[in-house]
Amino acid sequence: MRVIHEMKFVARLASGADEWSCPACGRRVTLRRLPEPELTVLDPGDESAVHVGVIEPDARAAAAAAEKYGLGPIQEIPRPPAPAGPTAPDDADRRWLAEIGIDWDGGAAA
């Protein structure tokens, strides 16, 4: 599971891009919005962390938005379980493997 870092809005640059900074690890990026979106990483910081940012007009609204998107007390993102490993071939597959010269079990081919 990966830790979530909340980015803080720093300023709107003359280019129209927004500068964001992560107080936890020092990551800094600029983000240009539509119609020509662009993300530029100025300082990578902790690249193993998930970085998110919320723009709201005041601290109370920012806290409510963070809670809405799961930033409140949640510090890790759950990941789906890994897919099951490969299964052994069934009897029909073993016969086919034997027909083409592959001895799956290491003994005599069927």
C-alpha positions in Angstrom: 0.0 0.0 0.0 1.2 3.5 -0.8 1.1 6.5 1.5 -0.9 9.6 0.4 0.7 13.0 0.5 -1.5 16.1 0.1 -0.1 18.7 -2.1 -0.6 22.4 -1.3 -1.3 25.1 -3.9 1.6 27.6 -3.9 0.8 30.2 -6.7 -0.5 30.8 -10.1 2.4 31.5 -12.4 2.6 34.1 -15.2 2.3 31.2 -17.7 -1.1 30.3 -16.2 0.2 27.1 -14.7 -0.4 26.4 -11.0 2.6 25.5 -8.8 2.0 22.8 -6.1 4.3 21.7 -3.3 4.2 18.7 -0.9 5.1 19.7 2.6 5.8 16.0 3.5 8.5 15.2 1.0 9.3 18.4 -1.0 7.8 17.3 -4.3 7.1 20.4 -6.5 5.2 20.5 -9.7 3.5 22.9 -12.1 0.2 22.0 -13.5 -1.4 23.7 -16.5 -5.1 23.2 -16.9 -7.3 22.7 -20.0 -7.3 23.4 -22.9 -3.6 22.5 -23.0 -3.0 20.4 -19.8 0.6 19.8 -18.8 2.4 18.5 -15.7 6.0 19.5 -15.1 7.9 17.9 -12.1 10.3 20.5 -10.6 11.4 18.3 -7.7 10.3 14.6 -7.6 10.2 14.2 -3.8 9.0 10.8 -2.6 8.0 9.1 -5.9 6.6 6.1 -4.1 3.8 8.2 -2.5 0.5 9.1 -4.1 0.2 12.9 -4.4 -3.1 14.7 -4.4 -4.2 18.3 -4.2 -7.5 20.1 -3.4 -8.3 23.7 -4.2 -11.0 25.2 -2.0 -11.7 28.8 -0.8 -11.1 28.2 2.9 -9.7 25.7 5.4 -13.1 24.3 6.4 -14.1 23.7 2.7 -10.7 22.1 2.0 -11.1 19.8 5.0 -14.6 18.8 3.7 -13.3 18.2 0.2 -10.4 16.1 1.6 -12.8 14.0 3.6 -15.0 13.6 0.5 -12.1 12.2 -1.6 -10.7 10.0 1.2 -7.8 12.2 2.3 -8.9 12.6 6.0 -7.7 9.8 8.2 -6.9 7.4 5.3 -3.2 7.2 4.8 -2.9 4.3 2.4 -4.6 3.2 -0.8 -5.9 -0.4 -0.8 -4.8 -2.4 -3.8 -6.7 -5.3 -5.4 -5.5 -8.8 -4.6 -2.9 -10.2 -7.0 -4.3 -12.5 -9.7 -4.2 -16.2 -9.0 -1.1 -18.1 -10.3 -1.3 -20.4 -13.3 -3.2 -23.7 -12.9 -1.9 -27.1 -13.9 -3.2 -28.4 -17.3 -6.2 -30.7 -17.2 -6.3 -34.2 -18.8 -7.2 -33.0 -22.2 -4.4 -30.4 -22.1 -1.9 -33.0 -20.9 -2.9 -35.3 -23.9 -2.4 -32.5 -26.3 1.0 -31.6 -24.8 2.0 -35.3 -25.1 0.9 -35.3 -28.8 3.3 -32.4 -29.5 6.1 -34.0 -27.6 5.9 -32.1 -24.3 6.1 -34.2 -21.1 4.4 -32.0 -18.5 5.0 -34.2 -15.5 8.5 -35.3 -16.2 7.5 -39.0 -16.6 6.4 -40.9 -19.6 4.2 -39.0 -22.0 0.5 -40.1 -22.0 
